Amino acid sequence: MKHSRVTLLLLLVSVLCLAVGAAQGQAAQVIAKSARICLECIGIG
């Protein structure tokens, strides 16, 4: 029973952190950085 409460709490905190990051527009920054890193790895960027 206690294990499931901890799991639920961690899930809720994770969802809250994702929502805050998305509200601040950080998702676009992460996508831009990942695309830049990918292009550098294959030698285009």
N, CA, C and O atoms as CSV, one atom per row, in Angstrom:
chain,resi,resn,atom,element,x,y,z
A,1,MET,N,N,0.819,-1.184,0.000
A,1,MET,CA,C,0.000,0.000,0.000
A,1,MET,C,C,0.872,1.260,0.000
A,1,MET,O,O,0.598,2.195,-0.753
A,2,LYS,N,N,1.914,1.297,0.832
A,2,LYS,CA,C,2.772,2.464,0.899
A,2,LYS,C,C,3.534,2.657,-0.410
A,2,LYS,O,O,3.767,3.787,-0.839
A,3,HIS,N,N,3.915,1.564,-1.033
A,3,HIS,CA,C,4.647,1.652,-2.295
A,3,HIS,C,C,3.810,2.351,-3.360
A,3,HIS,O,O,4.336,3.164,-4.120
A,4,SER,N,N,2.543,2.054,-3.423
A,4,SER,CA,C,1.698,2.661,-4.437
A,4,SER,C,C,1.478,4.146,-4.165
A,4,SER,O,O,1.306,4.917,-5.109
A,5,ARG,N,N,1.479,4.563,-2.911
A,5,ARG,CA,C,1.344,5.987,-2.585
A,5,ARG,C,C,2.576,6.764,-3.037
A,5,ARG,O,O,2.461,7.858,-3.589
A,6,VAL,N,N,3.741,6.196,-2.801
A,6,VAL,CA,C,4.984,6.841,-3.224
A,6,VAL,C,C,5.023,6.938,-4.746
A,6,VAL,O,O,5.409,7.967,-5.300
A,7,THR,N,N,4.627,5.877,-5.405
A,7,THR,CA,C,4.607,5.868,-6.860
A,7,THR,C,C,3.642,6.915,-7.395
A,7,THR,O,O,3.966,7.628,-8.344
A,8,LEU,N,N,2.484,7.011,-6.810
A,8,LEU,CA,C,1.490,7.998,-7.232
A,8,LEU,C,C,2.002,9.414,-6.991
A,8,LEU,O,O,1.808,10.291,-7.833
A,9,LEU,N,N,2.644,9.647,-5.869
A,9,LEU,CA,C,3.191,10.965,-5.568
A,9,LEU,C,C,4.261,11.356,-6.586
A,9,LEU,O,O,4.270,12.485,-7.077
A,10,LEU,N,N,5.156,10.431,-6.902
A,10,LEU,CA,C,6.197,10.716,-7.890
A,10,LEU,C,C,5.604,10.977,-9.273
A,10,LEU,O,O,6.088,11.837,-10.009
A,11,LEU,N,N,4.571,10.244,-9.618
A,11,LEU,CA,C,3.906,10.453,-10.896
A,11,LEU,C,C,3.272,11.841,-10.959
A,11,LEU,O,O,3.402,12.536,-11.967
A,12,LEU,N,N,2.597,12.244,-9.902
A,12,LEU,CA,C,1.964,13.557,-9.869
A,12,LEU,C,C,2.994,14.688,-9.930
A,12,LEU,O,O,2.782,15.682,-10.624
A,13,VAL,N,N,4.100,14.541,-9.211
A,13,VAL,CA,C,5.157,15.547,-9.239
A,13,VAL,C,C,5.768,15.632,-10.644
A,13,VAL,O,O,6.060,16.725,-11.129
A,14,SER,N,N,5.957,14.494,-11.283
A,14,SER,CA,C,6.514,14.472,-12.637
A,14,SER,C,C,5.602,15.172,-13.627
A,14,SER,O,O,6.060,15.957,-14.457
A,15,VAL,N,N,4.319,14.888,-13.540
A,15,VAL,CA,C,3.351,15.526,-14.440
A,15,VAL,C,C,3.314,17.028,-14.189
A,15,VAL,O,O,3.216,17.811,-15.134
A,16,LEU,N,N,3.389,17.434,-12.939
A,16,LEU,CA,C,3.402,18.857,-12.606
A,16,LEU,C,C,4.634,19.537,-13.191
A,16,LEU,O,O,4.531,20.630,-13.748
A,17,CYS,N,N,5.790,18.905,-13.071
A,17,CYS,CA,C,7.021,19.470,-13.630
A,17,CYS,C,C,6.939,19.577,-15.148
A,17,CYS,O,O,7.374,20.575,-15.722
A,18,LEU,N,N,6.392,18.571,-15.796
A,18,LEU,CA,C,6.215,18.632,-17.245
A,18,LEU,C,C,5.279,19.765,-17.649
A,18,LEU,O,O,5.537,20.469,-18.625
A,19,ALA,N,N,4.211,19.941,-16.911
A,19,ALA,CA,C,3.251,20.998,-17.220
A,19,ALA,C,C,3.870,22.380,-17.038
A,19,ALA,O,O,3.651,23.268,-17.862
A,20,VAL,N,N,4.633,22.570,-15.979
A,20,VAL,CA,C,5.289,23.857,-15.741
A,20,VAL,C,C,6.298,24.150,-16.847
A,20,VAL,O,O,6.360,25.272,-17.349
A,21,GLY,N,N,7.074,23.168,-17.222
A,21,GLY,CA,C,8.049,23.353,-18.295
A,21,GLY,C,C,7.381,23.673,-19.618
A,21,GLY,O,O,7.855,24.537,-20.355
A,22,ALA,N,N,6.300,22.999,-19.928
A,22,ALA,CA,C,5.578,23.265,-21.175
A,22,ALA,C,C,4.957,24.664,-21.151
A,22,ALA,O,O,4.936,25.350,-22.172
A,23,ALA,N,N,4.456,25.083,-20.002
A,23,ALA,CA,C,3.849,26.411,-19.887
A,23,ALA,C,C,4.889,27.512,-20.068
A,23,ALA,O,O,4.555,28.609,-20.514
A,24,GLN,N,N,6.120,27.236,-19.732
A,24,GLN,CA,C,7.192,28.221,-19.872
A,24,GLN,C,C,7.826,28.200,-21.260
A,24,GLN,O,O,8.728,28.991,-21.537
A,25,GLY,N,N,7.370,27.315,-22.127
A,25,GLY,CA,C,7.901,27.259,-23.480
A,25,GLY,C,C,9.221,26.517,-23.591
A,25,GLY,O,O,9.945,26.697,-24.569
A,26,GLN,N,N,9.542,25.703,-22.631
A,26,GLN,CA,C,10.814,25.002,-22.650
A,26,GLN,C,C,10.832,23.826,-23.618
A,26,GLN,O,O,11.903,23.354,-24.000
A,27,ALA,N,N,9.670,23.356,-24.014
A,27,ALA,CA,C,9.628,22.229,-24.948
A,27,ALA,C,C,10.248,22.624,-26.286
A,27,ALA,O,O,10.968,21.828,-26.890
A,28,ALA,N,N,9.983,23.823,-26.748
A,28,ALA,CA,C,10.552,24.285,-28.014
A,28,ALA,C,C,12.062,24.397,-27.930
A,28,ALA,O,O,12.763,24.089,-28.894
A,29,GLN,N,N,12.570,24.833,-26.789
A,29,GLN,CA,C,14.021,24.934,-26.609
A,29,GLN,C,C,14.673,23.559,-26.635
A,29,GLN,O,O,15.737,23.385,-27.228
A,30,VAL,N,N,14.048,22.598,-26.003
A,30,VAL,CA,C,14.602,21.242,-25.963
A,30,VAL,C,C,14.633,20.642,-27.367
A,30,VAL,O,O,15.620,20.016,-27.753
A,31,ILE,N,N,13.568,20.830,-28.124
A,31,ILE,CA,C,13.527,20.305,-29.494
A,31,ILE,C,C,14.585,20.972,-30.358
A,31,ILE,O,O,15.260,20.300,-31.138
A,32,ALA,N,N,14.739,22.286,-30.230
A,32,ALA,CA,C,15.750,23.002,-31.016
A,32,ALA,C,C,17.160,22.522,-30.678
A,32,ALA,O,O,17.980,22.314,-31.572
A,33,LYS,N,N,17.438,22.348,-29.394
A,33,LYS,CA,C,18.768,21.883,-28.987
A,33,LYS,C,C,19.031,20.454,-29.464
A,33,LYS,O,O,20.134,20.136,-29.907
A,34,SER,N,N,18.021,19.604,-29.372
A,34,SER,CA,C,18.226,18.220,-29.802
A,34,SER,C,C,18.435,18.139,-31.305
A,34,SER,O,O,19.235,17.331,-31.777
A,35,ALA,N,N,17.729,18.962,-32.055
A,35,ALA,CA,C,17.924,18.969,-33.521
A,35,ALA,C,C,19.327,19.456,-33.857
A,35,ALA,O,O,19.976,18.911,-34.749
A,36,ARG,N,N,19.797,20.476,-33.152
A,36,ARG,CA,C,21.140,21.002,-33.401
A,36,ARG,C,C,22.196,19.944,-33.084
A,36,ARG,O,O,23.144,19.763,-33.849
A,37,ILE,N,N,22.039,19.258,-31.979
A,37,ILE,CA,C,23.003,18.212,-31.608
A,37,ILE,C,C,22.989,17.085,-32.635
A,37,ILE,O,O,24.042,16.567,-33.007
A,38,CYS,N,N,21.796,16.707,-33.093
A,38,CYS,CA,C,21.682,15.640,-34.077
A,38,CYS,C,C,22.385,16.028,-35.374
A,38,CYS,O,O,23.112,15.224,-35.956
A,39,LEU,N,N,22.166,17.259,-35.821
A,39,LEU,CA,C,22.800,17.710,-37.064
A,39,LEU,C,C,24.316,17.787,-36.918
A,39,LEU,O,O,25.041,17.499,-37.870
A,40,GLU,N,N,24.803,18.171,-35.743
A,40,GLU,CA,C,26.245,18.199,-35.521
A,40,GLU,C,C,26.837,16.804,-35.539
A,40,GLU,O,O,27.952,16.605,-36.022
A,41,CYS,N,N,26.092,15.829,-35.011
A,41,CYS,CA,C,26.612,14.465,-34.968
A,41,CYS,C,C,26.775,13.864,-36.355
A,41,CYS,O,O,27.718,13.110,-36.597
A,42,ILE,N,N,25.863,14.191,-37.269
A,42,ILE,CA,C,25.964,13.613,-38.605
A,42,ILE,C,C,26.770,14.507,-39.547
A,42,ILE,O,O,26.939,14.183,-40.723
A,43,GLY,N,N,27.271,15.642,-39.024
A,43,GLY,CA,C,28.191,16.471,-39.780
A,43,GLY,C,C,27.557,17.507,-40.678
A,43,GLY,O,O,28.244,18.061,-41.536
A,44,ILE,N,N,26.305,17.789,-40.525
A,44,ILE,CA,C,25.652,18.797,-41.375
A,44,ILE,C,C,25.735,20.177,-40.729
A,44,ILE,O,O,25.999,21.168,-41.410
A,45,GLY,N,N,25.513,20.242,-39.434
A,45,GLY,CA,C,25.404,21.541,-38.764
A,45,GLY,C,C,26.649,22.093,-38.257
A,45,GLY,O,O,26.653,23.180,-37.679
